[in-house]
């Protein structure tokens, strides 16, 4: 009863822990072989053994807890497919049994006589056993969880088992030799072929860690495993084991034996669907950006910075002032020319006489542009002439070649400007008076004589 409670508690704890593993399942790509999985594992186990099985022909039928033996071992496993793997087992232990009524076995008396003797119980030491079994997984598809947390399986195989049986009636145990005779000395190991057949379940409690529960019937190819040969059939014994299995390889890879293929296929489809969604989102985002960029370009093409009604892209004359009429290229249309009819200006002899008089009376301070007072009266006449008759006047200043050319050019200009300023001060229109200086570039007499230089120092008045 105690052993049953332990097994039940272990199974419930394993199932509860395994449920939490669904949120961290490594992803693999379906239909790509076993390279993305962990296929090798190792395990250790221990449990009880009994000298009976569900298949009948049990020689010792006391099935209480005191007749339980102990078995333990280890294994290495290679998972070939999701539902099939090969497992190499190594086991040691002991099988015991008792019978309410004594069995009969051969014994050897001290004087060498063969006699039948009663056998009430036996004890067989399993010094070692090795077997290779195929493990068939019954269900890795779990429609409720992403990973198969409880994996039922069956196994069957074959191998060799090395054992030594001892029998007892009412006294000490005696060993059984190769022919089934009871002897006092310890014989060598028997090594017959045996077939282990089991049914069990694995509970995935962590990534790469499984709790392994297994019930196994071991069919031994010998009648003497329990020390009793009188029944005429080969012996068998049962074992119930609890073990821990560890997957080998990279932790990032899932264990092939516990992977739910349907869930992996679904996750792959989810990943592909999410990838396509992301691609579609990126395409939509790019489309929106392209539309916004195109709209901005259209807005730029329709932009009319100067407001002349012609978009900038077609405007060949940007910056047109407001109110100016333009053509289709944004350039101003030709404006109608304003025809101004000028009155014919007639300069009379009297007018020329006034100007000549002013030229003759015009005097400046030496090397200066200051007009002397004795020139004012004549200049007043010229100013009055300009005001009354709306004449235009050109004033050209000249000098002799005394001094530098730069000085003469400046002095001639300043004297012409001085005459202009005087006439403007008397009311003449400044826009109708032009003042220029020519320096010593246009002499009218020789600069070699004082008289010639005097003639060259002049301001010419031209009425028009």
Secondary structure, DSSP 8 states (H G I E B T S, - for coil): -HHHHHHHHHHHHHHHHHHGGGGG-----TTSTTTTEE-EEEEEEEEEEES--TTS--S----SGGG-EEEEEEEEEEE-SSSEEEEEEEEEEEEEEEEEEEEEEEEE-TTS-EEEEEEEEEEEEEEEEEEEEEEEES----SSSSS-SEEEEEEEEEEEEEEEEEEESSSS-EEE-TTSEEESS----EEEEEEEEEEEEEEEEETTEEEEEEEEEEEES-S-TTS--TT-S--EEEEEEEEEEEE-S-TTSEEGGG--HHHHHHHHHHHHHHHHHHHHHHHHHHHHHHHHHHHHHHHHHH--TT-SSS-TTT-SSTT--TT--B-TTS-B----------------HHHHHHHHHHHHH--B-TTS--B-GGGHHHHHHHHHHHHHH---EEEEEE--SSS-HHHHHHHHHHHHHHHHHHHHHTT--GGGEEEEE-TTSS-SS-TTSHHHHHHHSEEEEEE-
